[in-house]
């Protein structure tokens, strides 16, 4: 029988091309990538051995059957290794959670051991193949077992792909299915037409399809920085962090939006590329990943790779980055460690990389602190959700002193949160989290409703309280149905809107200004009055003051404290001038001026001398619960 080896020759050429392309592209060093490379190499060996054995089998030499034997054994051993290797590749690629189960090892290795045993036995029993007196190659009585085992592997692979179909995009799933289908069809054809050596060629085409889809280097490389991207991190990190020894470095650059708008995207990208190039050069034993937004992660498969890293990075971030005339001097947030002293998971390392940037100086952070903050963040989110379900928020009231009358005619409503298990949780902690996850809107409505209820039940107007100040969150300011919601609550408790003064922060005014302006107009027409809160915290824009109907300007305590500190009483002369000028300016513009953070009699006397209208702070009272507030105003407003 003369075998047609043309398809095998084509398979060899394609395999060589795929191997060359893979090495030239220098893809990831993940387990799945190594298994794919092994598949290509085994495929090349199989095709080469099939050519050699087929030539020998077509033109046998009875005097040199041992050579024919060698090539047939190499071909069958390599050929039978492809299905279990393919199964391992698919399991690794899809990152199956059951890939470490013992039964998976049985499915992978037991059939392969049966193949190997048959090949060993063939040397004496000739169950697999043999030669007649003329040296013609013939299949033995048990050769069909190889086909059965191959079909069993292919069926298992298809089952694994089906179970893991949601773990990989359809665009990458289809080449795997095509590869399996091609392999099965070609195997069936070769069973009935043994002279046509089509199977290995079909498998090679399937592998080339996998190369240009799943193993595509462009999919794992960031196009700007030319280092591995976030997807590559997801593919590689589990294998490295799951080992006994590894090191990591996280480099977090500040928010890039500012640089995009000031020096342009092209110049910013040049700086990022320069940073990535430095990291690649300086830490050659580690893989460098660009996880997006100016965040980089380096991973190495050995511990103690970060010994001199701190000095290297510190020195590097003292210089400028980029090409040409426009360069950037970045501060950086760096976190590093090794498995021996700071073990982390893939999710935790990505969390470290994605953590927000604070400050304007290069600093080294502790991974455990970042992870604990994240865990605390998740806990607070859960507690907020429980508090909303079980009415767990309270409203406290901080009295506001009126200079002219010497009485307390108003108060600010402040939300407080105390959990039975975790105790008191500061507003400075839970409010930013509520703003981030969107629950601040519902919390704000609860506060507003509690204020209306309390004003009605306690008859606060009869006790000298003219109005209560209620803070509006940025989310509420953007809620187009806010006026309607507040109107229903007012009606429910028979409260006039004049009894509520709504506080809007300067930061809220920097959001969607048109929506805010529309909301304020609706609320003003209902009878609400407004305060500009936290004036002087860095967002000041006089256009907001002129265009929005603010009645009260609330000076942030930072202005007062910098001019007259509550402990030392001292302050810089320029800051004293700033405070005095601010109060004078606001008064001339016709605003009611309220100063927050008053804690000493000296501060009170200064503000009285300046003509400040209202005072709020611990000198008079801290925020207190409803009953305490009622007792307070009963005494002081006599």
N, C-alpha and C positions, 0 to 999 in steps of 0.2 A: 504494500500500500504506500503510495506516494502522497505525502502531506503537503497542503498548500500553506506556505509560511509567510505569504505576503502581508497578511493582517498582523502577524507577530512582528515583522520588521517595522511596520508602521507604529505598532505599540511601543517598540524599543525607542524609536526616534521621538515619539511624543513624550514618553517617560523621561528621556534625557532632557528635553526642553522644559518639562514641568519641574524637574529637580534643579536645573540651572536657574530657572525663574525664581523658585522658592529661595534658593541660597542668595541670589543676587538681591532680592527684595529684603532679606533679613527680617522675616516676620517675627511674631511673638514667640517667646520661649515657654508658652503654656503647655500643659500636658497634651491637650488636644492637637496643638500644632506639631508637637513632636510625633504624635501618633500618625498624623496625616503624612508627615515626611517619611515615616517608616513604611506606610502603605505604598507610597510612590516607589521607594527603594525596593521593597519586596515585589512590587508589580514589575519593575525593571528586571529583577533577577528571574522572576517567573517567565517573562517574555523571552529573555535571553536563553534560559534553560530549555524552554519549549522549542525554540529554533534549533538549538544544538541536538536535543533528543529526537526531534522530528526528522532532521537530516539523517541522523544515525539510524532511526527506525525505518526511514524510506530506503536507505542503502546500507543494510546491515553487513557487518564483517564478522563471520562466525569465529574468526580467530581473535577478535578483540571485543567480545561482548561485554567485558568489564567496563569499557569506556561508555558503551551504550547504557549499561546499568547506572553508572555514576550520574549521567545527565538526566535519566528518567527519575532517579531518586531526588536529585536537586529540584527538578521541576515539580514533582508531586509534593515535596516538603514545603517549598515556597508557595505553591498554589493553594495548599490546604491551610496555610497560615493567614491567608488574606481574609476569610470570613470572620474568624475570631478577632483579628486585629481591627477589622471594620466595626465590629460590635463594640469593642473598647473605645474606638474613636467616637462613635455616636453617643455612648454613655458619657464620655468626658465632655463632648461638645454641648450636650443638653444639660450637663451638671445635675444628673438625677440624684435625688436624696438616697435612693436605695442602691446606689452604685457600690457601696461598701458592704452590702449584705453578703452573707456567705453563699446563699443560693445563686447569686449572680456569678460568683467565681466558679461554681459548679457548671453553670450553663456555658461559661466561656471556655473553661479549660478541659472539662471531661470529654467532650467530643473531640477536641484537638488531641488529647492523649490517646483516644481510640484510633485516630488517624495515624499517629506516630507508632503506636503498637502494631498496627497492620503493616506499616512500612518495614518495621524491624522483623516481623514474622515472615515477610515476603522473601527475605534472603534465603530462607530454608524451605518455606511452605509454598511460595509462589501463589498466594491467595489474591494478590493485587494485579500483578502482570507477570508475564513469562515470555519465552521465545520458543518457536518451534525449531525443528532441525535445521532450517535455513536461516535462522536468526530473526524471523519476522516477529515483530512486537504484537502481543495479544493481551487482552484484559483477562484477569483471573476471575474466579467465581464470586469473590467478595468486593470487586471493584465498585459495584453499585452502592456500597456503603458510603463511599466518598461523596457520591451525588446526594444521598439522603442527608448526610451531615451538612453539606453545603446548603441544601434547601432549608434545613432546620435553622441554620444560622441566619439565612436571609429572612425567614419568617419571624425570628426573634428580633432582628433589626427593624423590620417593618412595624412590629408591635411596639418597640421602644420609641420609634419615630412617632407613631400614633399617640402614645401616652404623653410624649413630650412636645407635641405639636404647638403648644402655647408658649413654649420656652424659647422659640426661635421664630423670626419673621417669616411669612410665607415665601418671600423672595429668596430666602436661604433654605427653606424647607424643601422646595420643589427640586433643586438639584440633587438632594439626597435621595428623594423618591425616584427620580430619573435614573440615577446611578444604580439603585437596586433593581429597577425594572429592566434596565439594559443588561445587567449581570444575569438575571434569571432567564430572560429571553435567549440571550446568547448561550447560556449553559444548556438550555433545552435543545437549541439548534445543534449544538456540538454533540449532544447525546445521540442524535439521529443522523448527523453527518459528521462523523469523527475526522474526516480528512480536512474539513474546513475549520481552521483554527481561528475562530471568531471571538471566543469568549474573552481572552485577555485584551484584545483590541477594544471591545465594547466597554470593559471595565476601565481601560485607560482613558477613553473619551469621557466616561463618568467622572473620573478623578480630575480631569482637566476642568470640567464644569464646576466641580466643588472648589477647585483652586480659584477660579475667577469670580466666584460668588461668596462662599463662606470664608475662604482663606485669602480674600482680596486684601492686599496691603493698604489700598486706599481707604478701606473701611475702618482701619485701626490706627490711622495716622492723622494727626491734626494738620490741616492744610496751611495754617499760619505758622505754627512753631516747628513743624516737621518732627515732632516727637509723638509717642503713642497717645491716643485720645482716651476719652472717658469709657467708650465701649471696650477698648483694649484693657483698661483697668479692670472692668467687670470680669473680663475673660481670664485675666492673669492673676489678679490679687488672691483669689481663693486658694490657688495652688501654692503660692509663696507663703501666705500667712498661715496656711495649714501645716507648714513644715516645722521642724524643731528649731531651726535657726533662721532668723531673718532680721533685717534692719529696715527702717523706714525714715524718710524725711518728708515733711510737708512744708511747702513754701506758699504762703498766701499773700498775694499782692492786693493793694487797696482797690476799691470799686473803680472799674475802668471807664464807666460812663463819663466821668469828669474829664478824663484824658481824651476820650473820643471827641468830646465837644470843644475842648480847648486847643489841642494840637493836631486833631484829625485822626481818623482811623488808621491811615497808612503809617503815620509816625508811631502811633501806639503799638501797632502790630510789629513794627520793626524792633521796638523795645522788648516786647514779649519774646520775639524770636531770639533776641540777644540773650535774654535771661535763660531761655530753654537751652540754647547752645552752651552757655556757661555751666549749667547743671549737668548736661551730658558729658562735657569735657572733664569736669571736676570729679564726677562720681561714675567712672567708667564701669565699675563693678555692679552698678545698680541700674535698673530700668527706670526711665523717666517718662511720666505720664502728665499730659495737660488735661486736667479734669474740668476745664472751662472757667471763664471769667477771671483769668489771671491766677488760677490756683494750680499748683504742680505737686505731684507726689512721686517720690523715688522709692523703689523697692529693691532690696538685695537679698540673696539667698544665704547670706552669712550674717552672723551677729558681729557686733563691734565694728561695723563699717562706718560708724558715725563718730569715731573718736576725735578726729580733728575737724569735723564738719562745722562746728560752731564758729571757730576762728575763720575758716574759709568763707563761710556765708557772711559773717559780720564784716569782713574786709570787703567782700564783693559788693555789699549793699551800701557801701560808702561812696561808690562811684556812680556814674551815669550810664544809662542803657540806651541803645538805639544806634542808628546810622545817620550820617550826614550832620547837618547843623543843629537840628532839633533833637535833643535827647532828654531822657527823663531820669530823675533820681527817685527811685521807688523806696518807700519803707517796706518792710516785710514782717509777716507773722510766721515764725518758724517753729515747728514741733518735730521732735526726732526721738528715736528710741530703738531698742532691740528687744528680741523676744525674752531675753533673760531678765529684763527689768521693767518692760512696759508692753506686755502682750495685748494686741488689739485684733478685732475682727475686721472683715472687709467693710462692713457697714460703719463701724466706728472710725476707721481710717478715712473713709469718704466723708463722714461727718466732720472730722478734724479739718479736712481739706476745704469743705464748704462753709465752715464757720465764718461768721461775720468779722469784718475788720474794724478795729477800734484804735484810736490814737493815730499819731503821725510819726512815730519812731519805730525803727526795727526792734523787734522784741522776740524772745524765745518763750514759748508757752509749754505748759505741762499737759500731756495727752489726757491724763486722768481727770484733770480739772475740767477740760472741755467735755469729756464724756459724761462726767457727773452733772455738769450744767445741763446737758441735753436730757439726761434722765430726769432731772428736776423739772425741766421744761415740760416733758411728757406728763409727769405727775401733776403739775399745776393745771395743764390742759384738762386732765381727767377730773380733777377736783372742781374746776370751773363748771364743767358739764354737769357734775353731780349737784353742785350748788344751784344751778339754774333749774334743775329738775325738782329739787327739794327746798326751794326758797331759802337758800343758805347765805344770801348776801344781806347785810344790814346797812342802813343809812345813818351816818353820824352827822352832827351839825356843829360847825365852828362859828361862834358868834362874831359879828362884825360891829365894831365900835364907830359911832358917829361923833365926830369932833364937836360939831355945833351944839347938839343936844346933850352930849355926854351920856347917851343911852345906846343900847344895842337894838337897832331897828331892823337888822337883817342877819342872815347867817348863810354860810355856804354848805350845801349838802355834799357829803363825801361818802363814797361807797367803802365799806369795810368787809373783810372776809376772814372768818375764823372757822377752821375745820376742827371737828372734835378729836381727830386723830393727830393731825399735823400742826395744830395750833394756829396762831395768828399768821396770816400771809400778807405781806406788805403790798399796798397798791402799786408801789414802784416795781414789784415783781409780777403781779398777776395782770395788771392793766395792759402792759405792752404785749403780753401773750394773748390776751383777749382781743386786742386790736389786730394782732397778726392772724388769728384763726377766725375772726369775724364775729365772735360772740359778744364783743363790746357793744354792739347795737342793741342786743336784747338786754344786756346789763343796764345800759343807759335808760331803756324804757322802764325797767323795774325801778330804778332810782327815781325817775320822774313820777311814776305812779305812787311810790311810797311817800314822796314829798307832798303830793296832792292829798293823799289820804291823811297824813299827819297834820297838814295845815287845816284841813276840815275838822278832824276829830278834836284837835287840841285848841281850836279857835285862836290860832296864833295872832290874828289881826287884833283881837281884843287884848292881847298881852303886849302890844307895842311892836310886833313884828310886821313890817310893811311888806316884805317880800323875802323869798328864799332864792339863792343863786344855785342853779343847776348846770353842771358842765355838759357840753355837747361833745361827743367824740367826733373824730374826723369822719368815721363811717356814717354817723347820724347826719352830719352836715351834707353828705352826699345822697341821703335817702330822700327821694322825691315824694314819698308818702309821709314824711315826718310831720308836717302840719296837720294832716288828717288824723294820724295816730294820736298826737298830743291833744287835738280837739276832742276826741272821744273820751280820753282820760279826764280832761277838765270837766266835761259834761257829767261823767260818772260821779265825780266828787263835788260837783257844784262849786268849782273854784274859778275865779276870774283870772285870765291870763296876766293881768297886771300884778298878780301876787307872785309871779315867777320871772326871775331875771336869768336869761340864758347866757352862759359863758362860752365864748368861742376862742380857742387858742390861735396864736399866730401861725402855728404849723398847719392847722386845719385850713386856714385861709390861703395857704400856698397850694392846696390841692386843686380840685376842679372848681375854679372860682365862679364860673357861670352858674353851676348847680347850687353852690353855696349862696350866691346872691339871690337866686330865685327862691330858695327856701327861706332865707331871712326876710325877703319881701312878704311872703305868705304869712310867716309868723308875726311880723310887725303889724300887718293888717288885722291880725286877730287880737293884738293888744300886748304882746310880749315886749319886754325891753331886753337890751343886750349889753354884755361886758366883753371887752377884749382882754383875755386872760394871758398871763405870763409875758407881759410886755417887757422887752429887754433881754429875752433869752437867745437872741441871734437871728430871728426871722423878721425883724421889724421892717415893715413896708408901709409908708404913710398913705399910699393909695388905698389900702384896705380900710384905714381909719376914716378917710374922707368919703369913701363910696358906701360903706356899710354903716347902719344907724346905731353906732355904739353910744351908749349913755355913760358907761363907766369904763375907765382904763385902770386895769389892775397891774401895778408894778410888781414884777417878780422880786422875790426876796433877795436874789443875787445882787441887784442894784443897791439895795439898802445895806446888805452885809459887807459889800466891798467898800462902801463909804464909811459905815459905822458897824464894825464887827460886834456881835452880841457879847463876846467874851472879853476881847481886848478894848473894845470901844474905838479902836484906831482905824484909820483908813487913809488911802492915798489922796492927796489934795485934788488931783484931777477927777477922781471918782466922786469925791464930795461935790465938786462943781457939776459933774454929770447928773447926780441925783437932784441937786437944787434946780438945775436948768430944766430937767425933765418935768419936775412937778410944776414949775412956773409956766413952762410951755403948754402943758396939758390944761392948766387952769385958764390960761388966756384963750385957749381954743374952745373953752366952754364945757370941758368934760368934768365929770366927777372923778376925782383921783383917789384910788384905794391902794394902799401899800400892804403887801403881804409880808409875813415873816417878822413881825414886830415882837421882840422877846425881852426888851429891857426898857426901863423908864426913860433912859437917856435917848434911846431911839424914838420913843413916843414924843418926847419933848422936842426933838429936832424936827420931826414930821409936823408937829403942831405949829412950830415956828415957820415952817415952809408953807403952811396953809393946806396941807394934805387933808382931804375930806373924811376919809374912812380908814380905819386900821383893822388889821386882822393878824393874829399870831398868838403864840403861847403866853405872851405877857398877859393877855386877857383870858384866854381859855384854849385848851387843845380841843380837837374835835371830840364830841361826846355823844352818847346815846340819847334817844328821845327824852326819856325820863329825866336824865341829868340836865339836859338843855332846858327843859321846862322849869326845873328847880332854879337853874342859874338865872334865867330872865325874870323869874318871879322875885328874886332878891335884888338884882341890879337895876331893874327897870321900875322900882317902886317910886 
